[in-house]
Each structure stands twice: as C-alpha cells, then as structure tokens.
Amino acid sequence: MNNSRWLQPLQQQTETMLSQAIAQWQVLPHAVFAQAPQANSWSANECLQHLNSYGDFYLPAIEKAMQQHSTPSTHPFKAGWLGGWFTRMMQTNPTGQPAKKMKAPKQHVPVALPPSHEVIARFIDQQEQLLQLLQQAETSNLSRIKVPISIAPMKKLQLGDVLAFLVAHNHRHVQQAHRALQAASALQG
C-alpha cells in the first residue's frame, strides 16, 4: 500500500480527535472533565493524561527516527505482524468499545488530576504535532524507518506500524473519554 493510502485514514482520525478536543472539550469545566464515571474507571482527564504520556514517548521517538533515516519510500508499505497485532489490540468496535480490556503500563497510569485545561491543551499540542509527523511521513520509508516501543524500548517497529498503533491507541482512549463525559453529564444533570 502506498504511503498516502496508509496515512490518510490516520490523518483523518487525528484531525477528528483534534477537532473534538478544540470544539467540545476546551469549554468543559474541570469538575465535569475530571469526573470518573465510577470507581476504578478513568475520567476524561485521566484518559487524556494517559495519551499525553504516550505522546511524550512516541512523538520525539518518531521525529528522531525520521530525522536519522531520510530514505524515501520505494516500495509499498505492508504492516508487520507484530505492529499489526498491536494496532488490532487497540482498535475499538463500531460502538467505540475496546475489543479487549487491558491494563495500562505503570509508567503511563495517571496519578493526579491536574487542571483539565492544561491536560487538554497538551493533548491538542500533541495531536497537532502528530499531524505534522503524519504529513512528513508521506515521503518517508514507512518500512525501513524503525521506532522503539514504549513497553520495550530495545524493540523497534516499522514507522508505519507505530503511527497506526499510536492513532488507534489515541482513538481508543478518546472514545473512553467520551463515555466518561457522557456519564459525568448524566451525574451532573
């Protein structure tokens, strides 16, 4: 699959999540955004903190890998078996529910509730940065450029797989944040 066909849906999903954060979430009060729907579940604030933690790892790693290897793409991209598996694990069903529940790695679990406007602003900044990287990736070799993964930094996956995983992971937790906000609105109202 050529780069544009692989990256275009990732760009569209990222733009949709970015638009939602800008248009809907920035105007919500902290009390709503930080309200957990039930005990032992994350609030929208915590969902975005989790995503910001992943962004803190992956965005610089992707940028560094792309800068170090500027070889243009000459072959169509094909997802690797491990990268494809990670991405499929993150995907949600049509109702936005995760196919499989998972426990977040300890280093990516939120431990506090900072002001929601700060968490949302950081998420917006990261989604804008991700969009820039996705655009730059159109002329990159998605197969040859390797990016470390957060759970085992010595292991590296193809750039195309890491981008697909990151967007699927973002989408999964944006859907979770949306459900948390629906529950918080019901409780408030």
URRA-V451601 format. One line per field, one symbol per residue. phi: phi as a letter, one per 30 degrees, with the letter a starting at -180 (. if undefined). psi: psi as a letter, one per 30 degrees, with the letter a starting at -180 (. if undefined). A space follows every 50 residues. Layout:
phi = ???
psi = ???
//
This chain:
phi = .deddddedddddddddddddddcddcddeeddcdddaeibdddededed dddddeddddddedddddbcdddcbddbeddddddedddddcdedjdddb dbcdeedccdcbbdedddddddddedddddeddddddeccddcddcbdcd daeddbcdeedddddddddededdddddddddddddddb
psi = kleeeefeeeeeeeeeeeeeeeeeeffkleeefgjkflkglkleeeeeee eeeeeeeeeeeeeeeeefjgklkflkkkkleeeeeeeefflllfggkkek klkkkefgkkflilkeeeeeeeeeeeeeeeeeeeeeffgljfeekkklle fiffkklkeeeeeeeeeeeeeefeeeeeeeeeeeeeef.
//
